[in-house]
Each structure stands twice: as C-alpha cells, then as structure tokens.
Amino acid sequence: MHSGTQSQAHILALKATWDALWDEYLKPRWHRQRLGLHHA
C-alpha cells in the first residue's frame, strides 16, 4: 500500500507543478492578446 500512496502523492505534486507553470505561462499571453485587441 505504501508505494501506491507514494505514487499518488507524486502525481498530485506533478499536477500542482504543471498547474502553476501553465498559470504563469498563460497569464502574459492573455495579457498580450487583450492589449492587441485594444489596439485593433
């Protein structure tokens, strides 16, 4: 049972990391897109 719990924690940690990375990656893109729409 211990290894199963370990791998689940690992997956949750990976997901949290990816969520944070995507959040940081998308923020500037959306911001640029909004600016572009305002200039159009």
N, C-alpha and C positions, 0 to 999 in steps of 0.2 A: 504493500500500500504506500510505503514511503516514496518510492520512485515515481509513482503516479502523481502524488501530491507535488513532488518537486517539478515534474514536467509541466503541470498545470500552472504553477507559480511562474515558471519560466515563460510560458505562453502569455500569461497576463502581463508580465513585465515587458515582453516584446511589444504587445499591443499598446501598452501605455506609451512606450517609446515612440512607436510609429504614429500614434495619435498626436503626440506633441510635435513630432517632426512635420507631419502634414499641416498641422495648425500653423507652425512658423513658416512653412513653405508657401501655403496658400494666401496668408494674410497680405504680403506685399503684392502678389499677383492681382488679388481682388481690388486692392487699393489702386494699383496702376490702371486697372480696367475702368474703375469708377472715374478716375481723373480723365482717362481718354474719352469717356462718354460725355463728360462735362465740356471738354474742348471741342467736341464734334459740332 
